[in-house]
Amino acid sequence: MATEKIICSGFGGQGIMSMGQLLAYAGMLEGKEVSWLPSYGPEMRGGTANCSVIVSDKPVGSPVVTNDCTTAIVMNLPSLLKFEQAVVEGGNLLINSSLIDEKAKREDIKAYYVPANEIALEIGNIKVANMVMLGAYLELTKIVKVETVIEALRKVFGPSKEKLIPINEQALERGAACVR
């Protein structure tokens, strides 16, 4: 494994930060070097939110991911417009096609269209749209194991929210199926 530099971006309230935290935490559980750097717009809910995550087998020099991300996960149109150019040649662009009608403009990256909101609604909770996108990302990169993300969820949620694990597992699986 080399180094994965990921930007997760969308509206506040879409679970952008928790998606990034889970990825970093899972990387940590697997003994990898990680960083997670949040960035909020002026409003929390409804404003733009993004975070940079680095998962690597080498020490992370800087947590900042600017124009060199290997993957951008975009949950809304402003995020697509802002971060498509930040993906390195040959990198991945995961687009929430439930909220974004536009296609990727670049030909030198791999674009994947995942109807995250529709899938989340089908399985019963719009709040797992972020997990659908994370599942697609994990399937493409294998950066950490899905089982480790579930373990991270258990640690983050705690025993009181154990009942949410199955729907999150389902969301991860459905996201992975979208890009297989």
PyRosetta script that sets phi, psi and omega in degrees:
from pyrosetta import init, pose_from_sequence

init()
pose = pose_from_sequence("MATEKIICSGFGGQGIMSMGQLLAYAGMLEGKEVSWLPSYGPEMRGGTANCSVIVSDKPVGSPVVTNDCTTAIVMNLPSLLKFEQAVVEGGNLLINSSLIDEKAKREDIKAYYVPANEIALEIGNIKVANMVMLGAYLELTKIVKVETVIEALRKVFGPSKEKLIPINEQALERGAACVR")
pose.set_psi(1, 138.6)
pose.set_omega(1, 175.0)
pose.set_phi(2, -95.3)
pose.set_psi(2, -131.4)
pose.set_omega(2, 179.9)
pose.set_phi(3, -119.1)
pose.set_psi(3, 129.3)
pose.set_omega(3, 174.4)
pose.set_phi(4, -103.6)
pose.set_psi(4, 126.6)
pose.set_omega(4, 175.4)
pose.set_phi(5, -115.9)
pose.set_psi(5, 115.7)
pose.set_omega(5, -171.4)
pose.set_phi(6, -118.2)
pose.set_psi(6, 138.1)
pose.set_omega(6, 168.6)
pose.set_phi(7, -113.8)
pose.set_psi(7, 124.8)
pose.set_omega(7, 173.7)
pose.set_phi(8, -108.1)
pose.set_psi(8, 130.3)
pose.set_omega(8, -175.1)
pose.set_phi(9, -148.2)
pose.set_psi(9, 147.9)
pose.set_omega(9, 177.9)
pose.set_phi(10, 176.4)
pose.set_psi(10, -162.0)
pose.set_omega(10, 176.1)
pose.set_phi(11, -76.0)
pose.set_psi(11, 151.2)
pose.set_omega(11, 169.6)
pose.set_phi(12, -59.1)
pose.set_psi(12, 139.7)
pose.set_omega(12, -179.7)
pose.set_phi(13, 97.1)
pose.set_psi(13, -7.2)
pose.set_omega(13, 179.3)
pose.set_phi(14, -91.0)
pose.set_psi(14, 4.6)
pose.set_omega(14, 178.4)
pose.set_phi(15, 78.9)
pose.set_psi(15, 26.3)
pose.set_omega(15, -178.5)
pose.set_phi(16, -64.0)
pose.set_psi(16, -48.1)
pose.set_omega(16, -177.8)
pose.set_phi(17, -64.6)
pose.set_psi(17, -42.7)
pose.set_omega(17, -178.0)
pose.set_phi(18, -68.1)
pose.set_psi(18, -33.4)
pose.set_omega(18, 175.8)
pose.set_phi(19, -60.3)
pose.set_psi(19, -47.7)
pose.set_omega(19, 179.2)
pose.set_phi(20, -64.7)
pose.set_psi(20, -42.2)
pose.set_omega(20, 179.7)
pose.set_phi(21, -62.6)
pose.set_psi(21, -43.2)
pose.set_omega(21, -179.7)
pose.set_phi(22, -61.6)
pose.set_psi(22, -41.9)
pose.set_omega(22, 179.5)
pose.set_phi(23, -62.3)
pose.set_psi(23, -46.5)
pose.set_omega(23, 179.7)
pose.set_phi(24, -65.2)
pose.set_psi(24, -42.2)
pose.set_omega(24, -178.8)
pose.set_phi(25, -65.2)
pose.set_psi(25, -42.1)
pose.set_omega(25, 178.1)
pose.set_phi(26, -63.1)
pose.set_psi(26, -41.1)
pose.set_omega(26, 176.9)
pose.set_phi(27, -60.1)
pose.set_psi(27, -41.9)
pose.set_omega(27, 179.0)
pose.set_phi(28, -63.3)
pose.set_psi(28, -43.9)
pose.set_omega(28, 179.1)
pose.set_phi(29, -60.7)
pose.set_psi(29, -29.8)
pose.set_omega(29, 179.2)
pose.set_phi(30, -89.8)
pose.set_psi(30, 8.5)
pose.set_omega(30, 175.4)
pose.set_phi(31, 78.2)
pose.set_psi(31, 18.9)
pose.set_omega(31, 178.7)
pose.set_phi(32, -90.5)
pose.set_psi(32, 165.2)
pose.set_omega(32, 174.5)
pose.set_phi(33, -85.1)
pose.set_psi(33, 132.2)
pose.set_omega(33, -176.2)
pose.set_phi(34, -137.5)
pose.set_psi(34, 158.3)
pose.set_omega(34, 166.4)
pose.set_phi(35, -146.5)
pose.set_psi(35, 152.0)
pose.set_omega(35, 178.4)
pose.set_phi(36, -139.4)
pose.set_psi(36, 122.8)
pose.set_omega(36, -177.0)
pose.set_phi(37, -129.2)
pose.set_psi(37, 108.3)
pose.set_omega(37, -179.4)
pose.set_phi(38, -80.5)
pose.set_psi(38, 155.2)
pose.set_omega(38, 175.2)
pose.set_phi(39, -147.4)
pose.set_psi(39, 122.0)
pose.set_omega(39, -176.8)
pose.set_phi(40, -110.3)
pose.set_psi(40, 148.1)
pose.set_omega(40, 170.5)
pose.set_phi(41, -77.8)
pose.set_psi(41, -174.1)
pose.set_omega(41, -177.5)
pose.set_phi(42, -64.2)
pose.set_psi(42, -31.3)
pose.set_omega(42, 178.1)
pose.set_phi(43, -107.1)
pose.set_psi(43, 153.3)
pose.set_omega(43, 177.8)
pose.set_phi(44, -80.5)
pose.set_psi(44, -69.9)
pose.set_omega(44, -179.4)
pose.set_phi(45, -83.0)
pose.set_psi(45, 130.2)
pose.set_omega(45, 178.3)
pose.set_phi(46, 91.6)
pose.set_psi(46, -25.0)
pose.set_omega(46, 175.9)
pose.set_phi(47, -81.2)
pose.set_psi(47, 175.1)
pose.set_omega(47, 178.3)
pose.set_phi(48, -83.2)
pose.set_psi(48, 146.5)
pose.set_omega(48, 177.8)
pose.set_phi(49, -138.5)
pose.set_psi(49, 141.1)
pose.set_omega(49, 172.8)
pose.set_phi(50, -149.4)
pose.set_psi(50, 160.6)
pose.set_omega(50, 174.3)
pose.set_phi(51, -142.7)
pose.set_psi(51, 151.3)
pose.set_omega(51, 176.6)
pose.set_phi(52, -105.5)
pose.set_psi(52, 133.2)
pose.set_omega(52, 178.0)
pose.set_phi(53, -126.6)
pose.set_psi(53, 135.1)
pose.set_omega(53, 173.9)
pose.set_phi(54, -123.3)
pose.set_psi(54, 128.6)
pose.set_omega(54, 175.1)
pose.set_phi(55, -125.3)
pose.set_psi(55, 122.8)
pose.set_omega(55, -172.2)
pose.set_phi(56, -147.5)
pose.set_psi(56, 162.2)
pose.set_omega(56, 172.6)
pose.set_phi(57, -95.3)
pose.set_psi(57, -2.2)
pose.set_omega(57, 176.7)
pose.set_phi(58, -114.5)
pose.set_psi(58, 157.1)
pose.set_omega(58, 176.9)
pose.set_phi(59, -56.0)
pose.set_psi(59, 143.2)
pose.set_omega(59, -179.2)
pose.set_phi(60, -88.7)
pose.set_psi(60, 117.3)
pose.set_omega(60, -178.0)
pose.set_phi(61, -72.4)
pose.set_psi(61, -44.5)
pose.set_omega(61, -179.1)
pose.set_phi(62, -141.3)
pose.set_psi(62, 138.3)
pose.set_omega(62, 179.7)
pose.set_phi(63, -78.3)
pose.set_psi(63, -5.2)
pose.set_omega(63, -175.2)
pose.set_phi(64, -81.3)
pose.set_psi(64, 127.4)
pose.set_omega(64, 174.7)
pose.set_phi(65, -115.4)
pose.set_psi(65, 117.0)
pose.set_omega(65, -178.5)
pose.set_phi(66, -114.5)
pose.set_psi(66, -92.6)
pose.set_omega(66, -177.8)
pose.set_phi(67, -103.8)
pose.set_psi(67, 34.1)
pose.set_omega(67, -177.9)
pose.set_phi(68, -140.3)
pose.set_psi(68, 33.9)
pose.set_omega(68, -178.7)
pose.set_phi(69, -81.6)
pose.set_psi(69, 142.3)
pose.set_omega(69, 178.7)
pose.set_phi(70, -82.5)
pose.set_psi(70, -25.2)
pose.set_omega(70, 176.9)
pose.set_phi(71, -145.0)
pose.set_psi(71, 137.1)
pose.set_omega(71, 169.0)
pose.set_phi(72, -117.7)
pose.set_psi(72, 128.8)
pose.set_omega(72, 175.3)
pose.set_phi(73, -108.5)
pose.set_psi(73, 110.7)
pose.set_omega(73, -175.2)
pose.set_phi(74, -114.2)
pose.set_psi(74, 127.9)
pose.set_omega(74, -175.1)
pose.set_phi(75, -101.0)
pose.set_psi(75, -11.2)
pose.set_omega(75, 179.5)
pose.set_phi(76, -148.0)
pose.set_psi(76, 167.3)
pose.set_omega(76, -175.6)
pose.set_phi(77, -61.7)
pose.set_psi(77, -45.9)
pose.set_omega(77, 178.5)
pose.set_phi(78, -55.3)
pose.set_psi(78, -35.1)
pose.set_omega(78, 179.3)
pose.set_phi(79, -68.3)
pose.set_psi(79, -39.9)
pose.set_omega(79, 177.2)
pose.set_phi(80, -61.4)
pose.set_psi(80, -48.2)
pose.set_omega(80, -178.2)
pose.set_phi(81, -62.2)
pose.set_psi(81, -35.9)
pose.set_omega(81, -177.1)
pose.set_phi(82, -79.2)
pose.set_psi(82, -36.9)
pose.set_omega(82, -167.9)
pose.set_phi(83, -111.4)
pose.set_psi(83, -7.0)
pose.set_omega(83, 179.1)
pose.set_phi(84, -56.8)
pose.set_psi(84, -40.7)
pose.set_omega(84, -178.3)
pose.set_phi(85, -69.9)
pose.set_psi(85, -16.7)
pose.set_omega(85, -176.7)
pose.set_phi(86, -81.1)
pose.set_psi(86, -12.5)
pose.set_omega(86, -177.1)
pose.set_phi(87, -78.7)
pose.set_psi(87, 133.0)
pose.set_omega(87, 178.9)
pose.set_phi(88, -68.9)
pose.set_psi(88, 156.3)
pose.set_omega(88, 176.7)
pose.set_phi(89, -54.5)
pose.set_psi(89, 131.2)
pose.set_omega(89, -178.4)
pose.set_phi(90, 84.0)
pose.set_psi(90, -2.3)
pose.set_omega(90, -179.5)
pose.set_phi(91, -77.5)
pose.set_psi(91, 179.7)
pose.set_omega(91, -177.7)
pose.set_phi(92, -107.7)
pose.set_psi(92, 141.7)
pose.set_omega(92, 173.3)
pose.set_phi(93, -126.9)
pose.set_psi(93, 112.2)
pose.set_omega(93, 178.8)
pose.set_phi(94, -100.7)
pose.set_psi(94, 120.0)
pose.set_omega(94, -173.1)
pose.set_phi(95, -114.0)
pose.set_psi(95, 127.9)
pose.set_omega(95, 175.0)
pose.set_phi(96, -75.3)
pose.set_psi(96, 94.5)
pose.set_omega(96, -174.8)
pose.set_phi(97, -71.1)
pose.set_psi(97, -7.6)
pose.set_omega(97, 174.1)
pose.set_phi(98, -68.4)
pose.set_psi(98, -33.9)
pose.set_omega(98, -175.8)
pose.set_phi(99, -113.3)
pose.set_psi(99, -8.1)
pose.set_omega(99, -176.5)
pose.set_phi(100, -122.8)
pose.set_psi(100, 114.9)
pose.set_omega(100, 179.3)
pose.set_phi(101, -83.1)
pose.set_psi(101, -25.6)
pose.set_omega(101, -175.0)
pose.set_phi(102, -74.7)
pose.set_psi(102, 153.2)
pose.set_omega(102, 175.5)
pose.set_phi(103, -98.3)
pose.set_psi(103, 160.8)
pose.set_omega(103, 176.5)
pose.set_phi(104, -62.1)
pose.set_psi(104, 141.8)
pose.set_omega(104, -179.7)
pose.set_phi(105, -87.2)
pose.set_psi(105, -27.3)
pose.set_omega(105, -174.8)
pose.set_phi(106, -84.2)
pose.set_psi(106, 144.4)
pose.set_omega(106, 179.4)
pose.set_phi(107, -98.5)
pose.set_psi(107, -14.1)
pose.set_omega(107, -173.2)
pose.set_phi(108, -95.3)
pose.set_psi(108, 11.9)
pose.set_omega(108, 176.2)
pose.set_phi(109, -129.4)
pose.set_psi(109, 165.0)
pose.set_omega(109, 178.3)
pose.set_phi(110, -98.3)
pose.set_psi(110, 119.6)
pose.set_omega(110, 179.6)
pose.set_phi(111, -104.6)
pose.set_psi(111, 137.2)
pose.set_omega(111, 178.6)
pose.set_phi(112, -126.2)
pose.set_psi(112, 133.5)
pose.set_omega(112, -177.9)
pose.set_phi(113, -109.6)
pose.set_psi(113, 115.0)
pose.set_omega(113, -175.1)
pose.set_phi(114, -119.8)
pose.set_psi(114, 117.4)
pose.set_omega(114, 179.1)
pose.set_phi(115, -77.2)
pose.set_psi(115, 67.4)
pose.set_omega(115, -170.2)
pose.set_phi(116, -59.2)
pose.set_psi(116, -43.7)
pose.set_omega(116, -178.2)
pose.set_phi(117, -66.0)
pose.set_psi(117, -43.3)
pose.set_omega(117, 179.2)
pose.set_phi(118, -60.4)
pose.set_psi(118, -45.9)
pose.set_omega(118, -179.5)
pose.set_phi(119, -61.8)
pose.set_psi(119, -45.0)
pose.set_omega(119, 179.9)
pose.set_phi(120, -59.5)
pose.set_psi(120, -42.5)
pose.set_omega(120, 178.5)
pose.set_phi(121, -66.3)
pose.set_psi(121, -40.0)
pose.set_omega(121, 178.4)
pose.set_phi(122, -58.7)
pose.set_psi(122, -39.3)
pose.set_omega(122, -178.2)
pose.set_phi(123, -89.7)
pose.set_psi(123, 0.4)
pose.set_omega(123, 166.4)
pose.set_phi(124, 109.8)
pose.set_psi(124, 2.6)
pose.set_omega(124, 179.3)
pose.set_phi(125, -158.2)
pose.set_psi(125, 112.7)
pose.set_omega(125, -178.4)
pose.set_phi(126, -58.4)
pose.set_psi(126, -25.1)
pose.set_omega(126, -177.0)
pose.set_phi(127, -67.4)
pose.set_psi(127, -11.1)
pose.set_omega(127, 179.8)
pose.set_phi(128, -96.3)
pose.set_psi(128, 11.0)
pose.set_omega(128, 177.4)
pose.set_phi(129, -57.7)
pose.set_psi(129, -37.2)
pose.set_omega(129, 178.4)
pose.set_phi(130, -63.1)
pose.set_psi(130, -35.6)
pose.set_omega(130, -179.3)
pose.set_phi(131, -72.6)
pose.set_psi(131, -30.5)
pose.set_omega(131, 174.8)
pose.set_phi(132, -62.1)
pose.set_psi(132, -46.4)
pose.set_omega(132, 179.5)
pose.set_phi(133, -64.7)
pose.set_psi(133, -40.1)
pose.set_omega(133, 179.2)
pose.set_phi(134, -64.4)
pose.set_psi(134, -39.6)
pose.set_omega(134, 177.9)
pose.set_phi(135, -60.9)
pose.set_psi(135, -41.8)
pose.set_omega(135, 178.1)
pose.set_phi(136, -63.5)
pose.set_psi(136, -44.4)
pose.set_omega(136, 180.0)
pose.set_phi(137, -61.3)
pose.set_psi(137, -45.6)
pose.set_omega(137, -178.8)
pose.set_phi(138, -63.5)
pose.set_psi(138, -38.1)
pose.set_omega(138, 178.8)
pose.set_phi(139, -63.5)
pose.set_psi(139, -39.4)
pose.set_omega(139, -178.7)
pose.set_phi(140, -71.8)
pose.set_psi(140, -39.7)
pose.set_omega(140, -170.1)
pose.set_phi(141, -106.4)
pose.set_psi(141, -25.4)
pose.set_omega(141, -175.9)
pose.set_phi(142, 54.5)
pose.set_psi(142, 29.7)
pose.set_omega(142, -176.4)
pose.set_phi(143, -63.4)
pose.set_psi(143, -39.1)
pose.set_omega(143, 171.2)
pose.set_phi(144, -138.3)
pose.set_psi(144, 161.2)
pose.set_omega(144, 179.6)
pose.set_phi(145, -78.0)
pose.set_psi(145, 145.7)
pose.set_omega(145, 176.5)
pose.set_phi(146, -57.7)
pose.set_psi(146, -39.7)
pose.set_omega(146, -179.5)
pose.set_phi(147, -59.8)
pose.set_psi(147, -35.9)
pose.set_omega(147, 179.4)
pose.set_phi(148, -69.5)
pose.set_psi(148, -36.3)
pose.set_omega(148, 176.8)
pose.set_phi(149, -64.2)
pose.set_psi(149, -41.0)
pose.set_omega(149, 177.4)
pose.set_phi(150, -62.8)
pose.set_psi(150, -42.4)
pose.set_omega(150, 176.9)
pose.set_phi(151, -60.3)
pose.set_psi(151, -43.1)
pose.set_omega(151, 177.6)
pose.set_phi(152, -61.4)
pose.set_psi(152, -42.5)
pose.set_omega(152, 177.7)
pose.set_phi(153, -57.9)
pose.set_psi(153, -46.3)
pose.set_omega(153, 180.0)
pose.set_phi(154, -57.5)
pose.set_psi(154, -43.2)
pose.set_omega(154, -178.8)
pose.set_phi(155, -68.6)
pose.set_psi(155, -39.9)
pose.set_omega(155, -178.3)
pose.set_phi(156, -73.0)
pose.set_psi(156, -46.5)
pose.set_omega(156, -178.0)
pose.set_phi(157, -70.0)
pose.set_psi(157, -39.4)
pose.set_omega(157, -175.5)
pose.set_phi(158, 79.6)
pose.set_psi(158, 171.9)
pose.set_omega(158, -174.2)
pose.set_phi(159, -61.3)
pose.set_psi(159, -29.7)
pose.set_omega(159, -176.5)
pose.set_phi(160, -64.9)
pose.set_psi(160, -24.7)
pose.set_omega(160, -177.3)
pose.set_phi(161, -112.0)
pose.set_psi(161, 19.2)
pose.set_omega(161, 179.8)
pose.set_phi(162, -52.2)
pose.set_psi(162, -33.8)
pose.set_omega(162, -178.3)
pose.set_phi(163, -63.5)
pose.set_psi(163, -16.5)
pose.set_omega(163, 179.7)
pose.set_phi(164, -85.4)
pose.set_psi(164, -10.4)
pose.set_omega(164, -177.7)
pose.set_phi(165, -61.1)
pose.set_psi(165, -48.8)
pose.set_omega(165, -177.4)
pose.set_phi(166, -58.1)
pose.set_psi(166, -41.7)
pose.set_omega(166, -179.3)
pose.set_phi(167, -68.7)
pose.set_psi(167, -33.5)
pose.set_omega(167, 176.5)
pose.set_phi(168, -69.3)
pose.set_psi(168, -39.8)
pose.set_omega(168, 176.2)
pose.set_phi(169, -61.2)
pose.set_psi(169, -43.0)
pose.set_omega(169, 179.2)
pose.set_phi(170, -62.5)
pose.set_psi(170, -42.0)
pose.set_omega(170, 179.3)
pose.set_phi(171, -63.0)
pose.set_psi(171, -43.4)
pose.set_omega(171, 178.2)
pose.set_phi(172, -60.3)
pose.set_psi(172, -44.4)
pose.set_omega(172, -178.6)
pose.set_phi(173, -65.5)
pose.set_psi(173, -43.7)
pose.set_omega(173, -179.2)
pose.set_phi(174, -65.7)
pose.set_psi(174, -35.6)
pose.set_omega(174, 176.2)
pose.set_phi(175, -65.5)
pose.set_psi(175, -43.5)
pose.set_omega(175, 179.1)
pose.set_phi(176, -60.5)
pose.set_psi(176, -41.0)
pose.set_omega(176, -178.9)
pose.set_phi(177, -62.7)
pose.set_psi(177, -29.0)
pose.set_omega(177, -179.7)
pose.set_phi(178, -65.1)
pose.set_psi(178, -25.9)
pose.set_omega(178, -175.0)
pose.set_phi(179, -114.3)
pose.set_psi(179, 3.5)
pose.set_omega(179, 179.7)
pose.set_phi(180, -70.3)
pose.dump_pdb("model.pdb")
